[in-house]
Amino acid sequence: MKQKVLVTGGTGYIGSHTIIDLLENGYEVVCADNGINSDTSSLDAIRILTGVDVPYFHIDLCDLKATETIFVQHPDITGIIHFAALKAVGESVEKPILYFRNNLESLINILDMSIKYEVKAFIFSSSCTVYGDVTTSPVDEKTPLQEAASPYGRTKQIGEKIITDSIKNSQVKSILLRYFNPAGAHPSGLLGESPVNPPQNLVPVITETAIGRRASMTVFGTDYPTRDGSCIRDYIHVVDLAKAHTLGLKYIFHDKQESPVDIYNVGIGNGLTVLEIIDAFEKVTGEKLSYQKGPRRPGDVMAIYSDYSKAAANLGWKPSLDVEDIMKTAWVWEKRRSQK
Ligand SMILES: NC(=O)c1ccc[n+]([C@@H]2O[C@H](COP(=O)([O-])OP(=O)(O)OC[C@H]3O[C@@H](n4cnc5c(N)ncnc54)[C@H](O)[C@@H]3O)[C@@H](O)[C@H]2O)c1
């Protein structure tokens, strides 16, 4: 029998790519989202690509009663992948209460339902922001967490603790996936990052600038002690990232996980500077990018990239796509999006 998986935040960027991977791997999917940062056009693309019409609940997961309606209609849900959250680091510095309320209330409600409806597997979208302002990389899962650099990062640190405490005496097993910098789009060109709020992540900012949706862009900080002065990050293709969720579920469903909670880094394992990313974009697309250099931005750490050997060893996950694939697919997607 097919396992039924609830994907929260499923019309969003990483959620929609993960739904495709789940469907391709034989899972049945139910999706929930309140549309605060996405719309249902991603479900149309999923229908075209997989032939599956994914059941959709347009609900705010901060509303416990509304959240329970999903489980009343689908009491046979055995796995949850919880993507739903607000994710803009800068906005979280300006509106911390909004971030604490949205990201933590929704998490508590969905955990409450996971325990009540005897869900077996719970995968959480954590983030490398939990490591805070680290001084050396690569970081592995045992690297001590520093003070979070933003309220957003704090919601992920607290979220990890809430999950650990809440499921301790239940049947739920959980995997916390600490994503590094997801980027790129589906190779079909039908699906990609299409946020309602202006994106703050580097790759969509680059493609939006190149296509003319933004007048120009700023590289925040060019005086860091890195090889060219700009920040270093670990860019992971969203299609590779999606696969980590499916493998994580499989690991739990096959009873391979002994501890209630386990943590995995999901990154490519090396770092590129902001200026190197811009170079890669220009090289792959032949476009010239207009950008200016600006001051450092509050909440940004200088350099962070992953050691993902634990995910490779336990889940059998490793990245297969590189920065050129990221740029190619992100650019195809941006051009398609701008024609709509
Ligand atoms: N994209 C990144 O750079 C990145 C990096 C690390 C971690 N993450 C985490 O991964 C997850 C998915 O990120 P994404 O890039 O796909 O973002 P996204 O904004 O595209 O997707 C999140 C989805 O959650 C929905 N949502 C938010 N609050 C909700 C609520 N209360 N009820 C119902 N739906 C709600 C939004 O409408 C959106 O569709 C988030 O938890 C994010 O914090 C993202």
The ligand as a Gaussian input file, in Angstrom:
#p B3LYP/6-31G(d) Opt

LIG

0 1
 N       14.920000      28.643000       0.369000
 C       15.874000      28.716000       1.262000
 O       16.877000      29.421000       1.052000
 C       15.808000      27.935000       2.541000
 C       16.995000      27.637000       3.246000
 C       16.918000      26.911000       4.435000
 C       15.681000      26.511000       4.923000
 N       14.553000      26.841000       4.231000
 C       13.254000      26.423000       4.779000
 O       12.627000      25.564000       3.855000
 C       11.206000      25.715000       3.929000
 C       10.646000      25.958000       2.548000
 O       11.275000      27.110000       1.997000
 P       10.971000      27.622000       0.527000
 O       12.223000      28.213000       0.019000
 O       10.264000      26.573000      -0.254000
 O        9.984000      28.824000       0.875000
 P        8.558000      29.198000       0.241000
 O        8.173000      30.507000       0.820000
 O        8.596000      29.071000      -1.240000
 O        7.643000      28.028000       0.822000
 C        7.084000      28.065000       2.122000
 C        5.598000      27.901000       1.958000
 O        4.981000      27.900000       3.246000
 C        3.740000      28.604000       3.135000
 N        3.400000      29.060000       4.497000
 C        4.080000      29.920000       5.299000
 N        3.453000      30.061000       6.467000
 C        2.353000      29.260000       6.431000
 C        1.305000      28.960000       7.341000
 N        1.222000      29.541000       8.550000
 N        0.333000      28.081000       6.957000
 C        0.376000      27.490000       5.746000
 N        1.339000      27.732000       4.833000
 C        2.322000      28.599000       5.181000
 C        4.020000      29.739000       2.138000
 O        2.862000      30.202000       1.490000
 C        4.959000      29.032000       1.154000
 O        4.272000      28.475000       0.065000
 C       10.961000      26.847000       4.928000
 O       10.696000      26.272000       6.187000
 C       12.284000      27.580000       4.952000
 O       12.495000      28.238000       6.167000
 C       14.594000      27.516000       3.045000

